Amino acid sequence: NFYLEQITSCSNEKLPTYIFLSGRDCIINADLVRDYLINNHIDYYWAPNLSHGSFIHDNNSWKKICEWIS
């Protein structure tokens, strides 16, 4: 289950939470999660051609992660 209240940044602005979705994720239904995020006006990063965990080997994904943590 995934609920708005579980996203830390929605309740605590001092601790930002970033959401990275892989469009070809084999564990979750990424399209369903993306729709939920859109409907609740929550920002996320969408990697449509990546599978679960494949951001590790993707330069664009690493650039986004570095933006988040810097």
Helices and strands as residue ranges (DSSP letters): G 4-6, H 8-11, E 20-22, H 30-39, E 45-47, G 54-57, H 59-69
